[in-house]
Amino acid sequence: MPRPPRASAAVVLWRRRGGGLEVYWLRRGRTLPFMGGWHAFPGGAIDRADRALPVAGAPRHPDPAARTPGLPDLAELPAEPDLSPGVAGGALRELFEEAGVLLTAPPARAALAGFREACLGGADAFAAGLAERHARLDAGRLVFAGRWLTPPFTPVRFDNRFFLCEWHAADGAPSVRPPESESGEWIAPERALERVESGDALAAPPIVHLLRVLAEEGPEAGLGRLLDTAEANLGPLRRIELRPGILLFPLATATLPPAAHTNAFLVGRREALLIDPGSRHPGECDRLEAALAAAERRLGRRALAILLTHHHPDHVAGAAEMAHRLDLPIWAHAATRDRLAEQGLPFSRDLADGERLELAGDPPMTLLVHHTPGHARGHLALEVEGAGDLLGGDLVAGFGTIVIAPPEGNMDDYLASLERLRGRGLRTLFPSHGAAILDVDGKLDEYLAHRLAREAQVLAAWRAGQRAPAEMVGEIYPDVGPGIRPLAERQIVAHLERLGRLGRLGSAPPPG
C-alpha cells in the first residue's frame, strides 16, 4: 500500500536589483537519494516538531478567484492551501537551515552561524535556539504561491506548498551548507528558465512554473497565475520535461514493489518515439492518449512508432492498445520481439546495437541504440547523442536495485552492460522507475559495487557449506518479505551461475 504524501514546504526568496527581479535558488547535493543535483528553492519535509514552533502571524493567501482568466481548471488544485500546524514554521525552519536566512519577530541576528550548525541536531535544536532568543518565526512575510503533489516517480511523495518571500538586506545574505546543497545563487527568473530549457540545469515542474510566471508577470501581478498548476499540464498529465525533447509520463502498472508506476517517454522535438507504454489500465491509456494529443497540438510532437526497451509486462502491457489507438508500429530488439511473438504486436523493425535513430525536429535528435542485456536478453538503452542523456529502461532504477533472474537474467551480461556505459560522459539517466539521475557514473559505480558485494556474500555462504539459494536468502537478504523471497533466490542463482563460470565454486555445480 503506497504511503500518503508527506507534507513539505519551500520558500522562494526574491528581490529587486537594478530594476530587475532575482530569485535565490540552490543546487541540491548530487549524493542525495532524492533529486540529487537538481535545482530547487530552499525547502523540505515538515517535521512533527514543527507544529510546536512559535510563529507570529500567518502567510497571506491570495483569493483563488483571482486566478488568471482563461486557464483551465484542475481537479487537484486545492481550494485552500491547507496550512495545517507546522507548515509555515517548517517552511521558515528549512529556509534557515538550507539558506541561512532566519525570519523572526523580533529579528534575531546574534550568533546565527553557530545556531544554524546546531540545527543539524534536529528540529528540537531549532526550537531551543528560538527560545533562547525569545523570538517567534515571522510567517507574515510569506505569501502562498501554490500547492503541488510530487509525480509518482518514487514510493516517497511530497504534498508541497510554495511561498514567496521578499528578501531585505537586513535579513542577511543567503548561503548554502554542503553536502545538502552544492551551491546557491541569486538569478533572474528568465535566466534560470533558460538554463533549465537548454538542459544546463534540472528542475521539477513546480520550479519551472514558478520561474516562468515570475519572469513574465513578477511576484505581485503573477500571484493568481501561480495558483493555476494546470498551466504546467499536457491534457490530464503533468508536463514533465526535465531535458529538452524528453517528456516523461509516470503510468500506474503491475510492477514490482516498492514501485507502482513505470515511466513512459515521448522522445523527440517533432518526430518522436513513444517508449514503454506499460499500463494496460484503460484509464491510464486514456490519460496517455490525451497527453500525447496535447503534446502534438501544443508542442508539435507526434509519435511515429512505439519503442520497447524489453519484454517485461510493466513495460509492454499497454503497447498493443496504444499501437491500435494511435496506428503506430512497434520497434524493439529481436530477442524482445521473439519473447512477445504470441501477443501479435505490430512489430515492424528490429533494433540492433549501435544503430542510430534519426528524429526530425528543431533541432533534430539522434538516439544511439545500446544493447544492454542482463536484466533481459533484448534489453535496450537509448542515448541522446550530443546531449549525454540516456533512456535507461531497467538498467538501473531511481530507487532500489534491478532484479537479475535466470534464465532470462544473466549476471555477467548485466555487469558488462553497466561497465560499458561508464565513462561515456553521460549527464542524465532517465530510468523506468524513479526520478532522473544526474551522477550517472556514480550510480553505475554504486550498482557495480552493490552487485560485487552481494557476490562476495554468496561466495562466503557457499564456502560455509550452504548450497541451496533458499538457505542463503535469510542471511543475504534478511529484510525481504515472503512475496519478494522467490526473486531474491533467483538473484542468488544468478550470482552462483556467474561464480561457477569463473571457476570459484570448486567442482560442485551451482544450483539452477
C-alpha positions as CSV (number, residue, x, y, z in Angstrom):
1,M,0.0,0.0,0.0
2,P,1.6,3.3,-1.1
3,R,2.4,5.7,1.8
4,P,0.4,9.0,1.8
5,P,2.4,12.0,0.5
6,R,4.4,13.8,3.2
7,A,3.8,17.4,3.9
8,S,6.6,19.7,2.8
9,A,7.2,23.4,2.0
10,A,9.6,25.6,0.1
11,V,10.3,29.4,0.1
12,V,11.1,31.4,-2.9
13,L,13.2,34.4,-1.8
14,W,13.0,37.3,-4.3
15,R,14.5,40.8,-4.5
16,R,14.6,43.7,-6.9
17,R,18.1,44.7,-8.1
18,G,18.9,47.3,-10.7
19,G,15.3,47.4,-11.8
20,G,15.2,43.6,-12.4
21,L,13.8,40.7,-10.4
22,E,16.0,38.0,-8.9
23,V,15.2,34.8,-7.0
24,Y,17.5,32.6,-4.9
25,W,17.8,29.0,-5.9
26,L,20.2,26.3,-5.0
27,R,21.6,23.1,-6.4
28,R,20.9,20.1,-4.2
29,G,23.9,17.8,-3.4
30,R,24.4,15.2,-6.1
31,T,24.8,12.4,-3.5
32,L,21.3,13.0,-2.0
33,P,19.0,10.0,-2.6
34,F,16.0,12.2,-3.6
35,M,16.6,14.5,-6.6
36,G,20.3,14.8,-6.0
37,G,21.9,17.6,-8.2
38,W,18.5,19.1,-9.1
39,H,17.9,22.9,-8.8
40,A,15.3,23.9,-6.3
41,F,14.2,26.5,-3.8
42,P,15.1,26.2,-0.1
43,G,12.6,23.7,1.5
44,G,12.0,20.2,2.7
45,A,9.7,17.9,4.7
46,I,7.6,19.1,7.6
47,D,8.7,17.5,10.9
48,R,6.3,16.6,13.7
49,A,8.2,19.1,16.0
50,D,7.4,22.0,13.6
51,R,3.9,22.0,14.9
52,A,5.2,23.4,18.2
53,L,7.4,26.1,16.8
54,P,6.5,29.6,17.9
55,V,5.0,31.5,14.9
56,A,3.9,35.1,14.6
57,G,1.3,36.0,12.0
58,A,0.2,33.8,9.1
59,P,1.1,33.5,5.4
60,R,-1.0,35.6,3.0
61,H,-3.3,33.5,0.8
62,P,-4.4,35.1,-2.5
63,D,-8.0,34.7,-3.3
64,P,-8.4,31.6,-5.6
65,A,-10.9,33.7,-7.6
66,A,-8.0,35.9,-8.6
67,R,-6.6,33.2,-10.8
68,T,-5.6,34.2,-14.3
69,P,-8.8,34.1,-16.6
70,G,-8.7,31.6,-19.5
71,L,-6.6,29.0,-17.8
72,P,-8.2,25.5,-17.4
73,D,-9.3,24.3,-14.0
74,L,-7.5,21.4,-12.5
75,A,-9.3,19.0,-10.2
76,E,-6.3,18.6,-8.0
77,L,-5.9,22.3,-7.3
78,P,-6.9,22.8,-3.7
79,A,-9.4,25.5,-2.8
80,E,-7.3,26.2,0.3
81,P,-3.6,25.9,0.9
82,D,-4.3,23.7,4.0
83,L,-1.7,25.5,6.1
84,S,-2.1,23.0,8.9
85,P,0.0,23.5,12.1
86,G,3.7,23.2,11.3
87,V,3.6,24.1,7.6
88,A,4.6,27.8,7.9
89,G,7.0,27.0,10.7
90,G,8.6,24.2,8.8
91,A,9.0,26.3,5.7
92,L,10.8,29.0,7.7
93,R,13.0,26.4,9.5
94,E,14.0,24.9,6.2
95,L,14.8,28.4,4.8
96,F,17.2,29.0,7.7
97,E,18.8,25.5,7.6
98,E,19.2,25.5,3.8
99,A,19.8,29.2,3.0
100,G,20.8,30.7,6.4
101,V,18.0,33.3,6.4
102,L,16.2,33.5,9.7
103,L,12.9,35.4,9.6
104,T,11.7,36.1,13.2
105,A,9.8,38.7,15.1
106,P,11.6,40.4,16.6
107,P,14.6,40.0,14.3
108,A,17.3,37.7,15.8
109,R,20.7,38.2,14.4
110,A,23.1,37.0,17.2
111,A,25.4,34.1,16.5
112,L,23.3,32.7,13.6
113,A,26.2,30.7,12.2
114,G,26.5,28.6,15.4
115,F,22.7,28.4,15.7
116,R,22.5,27.0,12.2
117,E,25.2,24.5,12.8
118,A,23.4,23.4,16.0
119,C,20.2,22.7,13.9
120,L,22.0,19.7,12.4
121,G,20.8,18.1,15.7
122,G,17.2,18.3,14.6
123,A,14.0,20.3,15.0
124,D,14.3,20.3,18.8
125,A,17.6,22.3,18.5
126,F,15.9,24.8,16.2
127,A,13.0,25.3,18.8
128,A,15.6,25.6,21.6
129,G,17.5,28.3,19.7
130,L,14.4,30.3,19.1
131,A,13.5,30.1,22.8
132,E,17.0,31.3,23.8
133,R,16.5,34.4,21.5
134,H,12.9,35.0,22.7
135,A,11.9,35.0,19.1
136,R,9.0,33.8,17.0
137,L,9.1,32.9,13.3
138,D,7.6,35.7,11.2
139,A,5.1,33.8,9.0
140,G,3.6,37.1,8.0
141,R,6.4,37.6,5.5
142,L,5.2,34.6,3.5
143,V,2.8,34.6,0.5
144,F,1.2,31.3,-0.5
145,A,2.2,30.6,-4.1
146,G,0.8,27.1,-4.9
147,R,0.4,23.6,-3.8
148,W,1.9,20.7,-5.8
149,L,2.0,16.9,-5.4
150,T,5.1,15.1,-6.4
151,P,4.5,12.9,-9.5
152,P,4.6,9.2,-8.8
153,F,8.3,8.6,-9.6
154,T,9.1,7.0,-6.3
155,P,7.3,5.5,-3.3
156,V,8.1,8.7,-1.3
157,R,6.0,11.6,-2.5
158,F,5.5,15.1,-1.1
159,D,2.5,17.4,-0.8
160,N,4.4,20.6,-1.2
161,R,3.4,24.2,-0.5
162,F,5.4,27.1,-2.1
163,F,5.7,30.5,-0.5
164,L,7.1,33.8,-1.9
165,C,9.1,36.0,0.4
166,E,10.6,39.3,-0.4
167,W,14.2,39.4,0.8
168,H,15.6,42.5,2.6
169,A,19.3,43.3,3.1
170,A,18.7,43.3,6.8
171,D,17.8,39.6,6.5
172,G,21.4,38.7,5.8
173,A,23.0,37.2,2.7
174,P,21.7,33.7,1.9
175,S,24.2,30.9,1.7
176,V,24.2,27.1,1.3
177,R,25.6,24.4,3.5
178,P,27.1,21.3,1.9
179,P,26.5,18.4,1.4
180,E,22.8,19.1,1.4
181,S,23.3,21.8,-1.2
182,E,26.3,22.3,-3.5
183,S,25.7,25.9,-4.5
184,G,23.3,28.8,-4.3
185,E,22.9,32.0,-6.3
186,W,20.7,35.0,-7.0
187,I,19.5,34.7,-10.6
188,A,16.9,36.4,-12.8
189,P,14.0,34.0,-13.3
190,E,14.3,34.3,-17.1
191,R,17.9,33.3,-16.9
192,A,17.2,30.4,-14.7
193,L,14.4,29.3,-17.1
194,E,16.9,29.5,-20.0
195,R,19.3,27.2,-18.1
196,V,16.5,24.7,-17.5
197,E,15.2,24.8,-21.0
198,S,18.6,24.4,-22.5
199,G,19.4,21.4,-20.4
200,D,22.0,23.2,-18.3
201,A,20.0,22.7,-15.1
202,L,17.5,20.1,-14.0
203,A,14.3,21.4,-12.2
204,A,10.9,19.9,-11.4
205,P,7.7,21.2,-13.0
206,P,6.7,23.4,-10.0
207,I,10.1,25.2,-10.2
208,V,9.7,25.7,-13.9
209,H,6.2,27.1,-13.4
210,L,7.3,29.5,-10.7
211,L,10.2,30.7,-12.8
212,R,8.0,31.2,-15.9
213,V,5.3,33.2,-14.0
214,L,7.8,35.3,-12.1
215,A,9.8,36.0,-15.3
216,E,6.6,37.1,-17.2
217,E,4.5,38.7,-14.5
218,G,6.5,39.2,-11.3
219,P,5.7,38.2,-7.8
220,E,2.8,40.6,-7.3
221,A,0.9,40.5,-10.6
222,G,1.5,36.8,-11.1
223,L,0.0,35.5,-7.8
224,G,-3.2,34.4,-9.3
225,R,-1.5,32.6,-12.1
226,L,0.9,30.9,-9.7
227,L,-2.1,29.0,-8.2
228,D,-3.1,27.6,-11.6
229,T,-0.9,24.5,-11.7
230,A,-3.0,23.4,-14.8
231,E,-0.7,25.6,-16.9
232,A,2.0,23.0,-16.3
233,N,-0.1,20.1,-17.8
234,L,-0.4,18.3,-21.1
235,G,-4.0,17.3,-21.0
236,P,-4.6,15.3,-17.9
237,L,-1.0,14.6,-17.1
238,R,1.7,16.9,-15.8
239,R,4.2,18.1,-18.3
240,I,7.5,16.6,-17.0
241,E,10.2,17.7,-19.5
242,L,13.4,17.6,-17.5
243,R,15.6,17.7,-20.6
244,P,14.7,19.3,-23.9
245,G,12.8,16.8,-26.1
246,I,12.2,14.2,-23.3
247,L,8.7,14.1,-21.9
248,L,8.1,11.7,-19.1
249,F,4.7,10.2,-18.1
250,P,4.6,8.0,-15.0
251,L,1.9,5.4,-15.5
252,A,0.3,3.0,-13.0
253,T,1.5,-0.5,-13.9
254,A,1.6,-4.0,-12.4
255,T,5.3,-3.7,-11.5
256,L,7.4,-4.9,-8.5
257,P,7.0,-3.1,-5.2
258,P,8.0,-0.7,-3.9
259,A,7.4,0.8,-7.4
260,A,3.8,1.2,-8.5
261,H,4.5,3.1,-11.8
262,T,6.6,2.8,-14.9
263,N,7.8,5.8,-16.7
264,A,6.7,6.1,-20.4
265,F,8.6,8.6,-22.5
266,L,7.9,10.7,-25.6
267,V,11.3,11.5,-27.1
268,G,11.8,13.9,-29.9
269,R,11.1,17.6,-30.8
270,R,8.9,16.9,-33.9
271,E,9.2,13.3,-34.9
272,A,9.1,11.4,-31.7
273,L,9.1,7.8,-30.2
274,L,6.8,6.6,-27.5
275,I,8.9,4.4,-25.2
276,D,7.4,1.7,-22.9
277,P,3.7,2.4,-22.6
278,G,3.5,-0.2,-19.9
279,S,0.0,0.3,-18.4
280,R,-2.9,-1.9,-19.5
281,H,-5.4,0.0,-17.4
282,P,-8.0,1.7,-19.7
283,G,-7.9,4.9,-17.6
284,E,-4.2,5.2,-17.9
285,C,-4.3,4.6,-21.7
286,D,-6.9,7.3,-21.9
287,R,-4.8,9.7,-20.0
288,L,-1.7,8.9,-22.0
289,E,-3.6,9.3,-25.3
290,A,-4.9,12.7,-24.2
291,A,-1.4,13.8,-23.1
292,L,0.1,12.7,-26.5
293,A,-2.7,14.6,-28.3
294,A,-1.9,17.7,-26.2
295,A,1.8,17.3,-27.0
296,E,1.1,17.2,-30.7
297,R,-1.3,20.2,-30.5
298,R,0.8,22.4,-28.2
299,L,4.3,21.3,-28.9
300,G,4.2,19.9,-32.4
301,R,5.5,16.5,-31.3
302,R,4.0,13.4,-32.9
303,A,4.9,9.8,-32.3
304,L,6.0,7.8,-35.3
305,A,6.5,4.5,-33.5
306,I,6.4,2.7,-30.2
307,L,9.8,1.5,-28.9
308,L,10.1,-1.2,-26.2
309,T,13.2,-1.4,-24.1
310,H,12.4,-5.0,-23.2
311,H,9.6,-7.5,-22.9
312,H,8.6,-7.4,-19.2
313,P,4.8,-6.7,-18.7
314,D,5.2,-3.4,-16.8
315,H,6.9,-2.0,-20.0
316,V,4.8,-3.5,-22.7
317,A,1.3,-4.1,-21.3
318,G,-0.2,-1.1,-23.0
319,A,1.7,-1.4,-26.2
320,A,-0.9,-3.2,-28.2
321,E,-3.7,-0.8,-27.1
322,M,-1.7,2.3,-27.8
323,A,-0.5,0.9,-31.2
324,H,-4.1,0.3,-32.1
325,R,-5.3,3.7,-30.9
326,L,-2.5,5.7,-32.5
327,D,-2.0,3.4,-35.5
328,L,1.7,3.0,-34.7
329,P,4.2,0.3,-35.5
330,I,6.4,-1.2,-32.7
331,W,10.2,-1.3,-32.6
332,A,12.3,-3.5,-30.3
333,H,15.3,-5.8,-30.2
334,A,14.8,-9.1,-32.0
335,A,15.0,-11.0,-28.7
336,T,12.2,-8.9,-27.3
337,R,10.1,-9.5,-30.5
338,D,10.7,-13.2,-30.1
339,R,9.5,-13.2,-26.5
340,L,6.3,-11.3,-27.4
341,A,5.6,-13.2,-30.6
342,E,2.4,-14.8,-29.3
343,Q,0.9,-11.4,-28.4
344,G,0.5,-10.4,-32.1
345,L,2.1,-7.0,-31.6
346,P,2.6,-5.0,-34.8
347,F,6.5,-5.2,-34.9
348,S,8.0,-3.5,-37.9
349,R,11.6,-3.0,-37.0
350,D,14.3,-4.9,-35.1
351,L,16.8,-2.6,-33.4
352,A,20.4,-3.6,-33.2
353,D,23.3,-2.4,-31.0
354,G,25.0,0.7,-32.5
355,E,22.0,1.7,-34.6
356,R,21.1,5.4,-34.9
357,L,17.5,6.6,-34.9
358,E,17.2,10.0,-36.6
359,L,14.2,12.1,-35.4
360,A,13.4,15.3,-37.4
361,G,12.8,18.4,-35.4
362,D,14.2,21.8,-34.5
363,P,16.8,20.8,-33.7
364,P,16.8,17.2,-34.8
365,M,17.5,14.4,-32.3
366,T,19.6,11.2,-32.8
367,L,19.2,8.2,-30.5
368,L,22.1,5.8,-30.3
369,V,20.9,2.2,-29.5
370,H,22.8,0.3,-26.9
371,H,22.0,-3.4,-26.4
372,T,22.4,-3.8,-22.7
373,P,21.4,-7.4,-21.8
374,G,21.5,-8.8,-18.3
375,H,18.1,-7.9,-16.9
376,A,16.6,-9.2,-20.1
377,R,18.2,-10.6,-23.2
378,G,16.7,-8.0,-25.5
379,H,17.2,-5.0,-23.2
380,L,18.0,-1.7,-24.8
381,A,19.1,1.7,-23.6
382,L,18.9,4.8,-25.8
383,E,21.5,7.6,-25.7
384,V,20.6,11.1,-27.0
385,E,23.7,11.8,-28.9
386,G,25.3,15.2,-28.3
387,A,23.2,15.7,-25.1
388,G,24.5,13.0,-22.9
389,D,21.1,11.8,-21.8
390,L,20.3,8.1,-21.5
391,L,16.9,6.4,-21.5
392,G,18.0,3.5,-19.4
393,G,14.9,1.3,-19.2
394,D,15.6,-1.2,-16.3
395,L,19.4,-0.9,-16.5
396,V,19.2,0.9,-13.1
397,A,16.4,2.4,-11.0
398,G,15.9,5.6,-9.2
399,F,15.5,3.6,-6.0
400,G,16.3,0.1,-5.0
401,T,18.0,-2.3,-7.4
402,I,17.3,-4.3,-10.5
403,V,16.2,-7.9,-10.5
404,I,18.5,-10.3,-12.4
405,A,16.6,-13.6,-12.6
406,P,17.9,-16.5,-14.6
407,P,17.3,-18.0,-17.1
408,E,16.3,-14.6,-18.7
409,G,18.7,-12.7,-16.5
410,N,22.4,-13.1,-16.7
411,M,24.7,-11.5,-14.1
412,D,27.8,-11.5,-16.4
413,D,25.9,-9.7,-19.1
414,Y,24.4,-7.2,-16.6
415,L,27.7,-6.2,-15.1
416,A,29.2,-5.9,-18.6
417,S,26.3,-3.6,-19.6
418,L,26.9,-1.4,-16.5
419,E,30.6,-1.2,-17.3
420,R,30.0,-0.5,-20.9
421,L,28.1,2.8,-20.2
422,R,30.5,4.1,-17.6
423,G,32.8,6.9,-18.8
424,R,30.7,7.9,-21.8
425,G,30.2,11.4,-20.4
426,L,26.5,10.8,-19.7
427,R,25.0,13.7,-17.7
428,T,21.4,12.4,-17.1
429,L,20.0,8.9,-16.8
430,F,16.2,8.5,-17.1
431,P,15.2,5.2,-15.5
432,S,11.9,3.4,-16.0
433,H,11.3,3.5,-12.2
434,G,12.2,6.6,-10.2
435,A,13.3,10.2,-10.9
436,A,16.1,11.3,-13.3
437,I,19.7,10.6,-12.1
438,L,22.4,13.3,-12.6
439,D,25.5,11.5,-11.3
440,V,25.3,8.8,-13.9
441,D,28.8,7.3,-13.5
442,G,28.3,7.4,-9.7
443,K,25.1,5.5,-10.0
444,L,26.6,2.9,-12.3
445,D,29.6,2.5,-9.9
446,E,27.1,2.1,-7.0
447,Y,25.3,-0.7,-8.8
448,L,28.5,-2.4,-9.7
449,A,29.8,-2.2,-6.1
450,H,26.5,-3.4,-4.8
451,R,26.5,-6.5,-7.1
452,L,30.0,-7.4,-6.3
453,A,29.3,-7.1,-2.6
454,R,26.3,-9.4,-2.9
455,E,28.5,-11.8,-4.9
456,A,31.0,-11.9,-2.0
457,Q,28.2,-12.7,0.4
458,V,27.0,-15.5,-1.8
459,L,30.6,-16.9,-2.2
460,A,31.1,-16.7,1.6
461,A,27.8,-18.7,2.2
462,W,28.9,-21.3,-0.4
463,R,32.2,-21.7,1.3
464,A,30.4,-22.1,4.6
465,G,28.7,-25.1,3.2
466,Q,25.4,-23.7,2.1
467,R,24.3,-25.0,-1.3
468,A,20.6,-24.1,-1.8
469,P,19.7,-20.5,-2.6
470,A,16.8,-20.9,-0.2
471,E,19.3,-21.5,2.6
472,M,21.2,-18.3,1.8
473,V,18.3,-15.9,1.5
474,G,17.8,-15.2,5.2
475,E,21.4,-14.1,5.6
476,I,21.9,-12.3,2.3
477,Y,18.5,-10.7,2.1
478,P,17.3,-10.5,5.7
479,D,14.7,-7.8,5.1
480,V,12.8,-9.3,2.2
481,G,9.2,-10.2,2.7
482,P,7.6,-13.5,1.6
483,G,6.3,-12.1,-1.6
484,I,9.8,-11.0,-2.8
485,R,11.7,-14.0,-1.4
486,P,11.5,-16.1,-4.7
487,L,13.0,-13.2,-6.6
488,A,15.8,-12.9,-4.0
489,E,16.5,-16.6,-4.5
490,R,16.7,-16.2,-8.3
491,Q,19.3,-13.4,-7.8
492,I,21.4,-15.7,-5.7
493,V,21.1,-18.2,-8.5
494,A,22.4,-15.5,-10.9
495,H,25.4,-14.9,-8.7
496,L,26.1,-18.6,-8.3
497,E,26.0,-19.2,-12.0
498,R,28.5,-16.4,-12.6
499,L,30.8,-17.7,-9.8
500,G,30.6,-21.1,-11.4
501,R,31.6,-19.8,-14.8
502,L,34.5,-18.0,-13.1
503,G,35.6,-21.3,-11.5
504,R,35.2,-20.1,-7.9
505,L,32.8,-22.7,-6.6
506,G,35.2,-25.7,-6.9
507,S,33.9,-28.9,-8.5
508,A,30.3,-28.7,-7.2
509,P,27.9,-27.4,-9.9
510,P,25.8,-24.4,-8.9
511,P,22.1,-25.0,-8.5
512,G,19.9,-24.0,-11.4
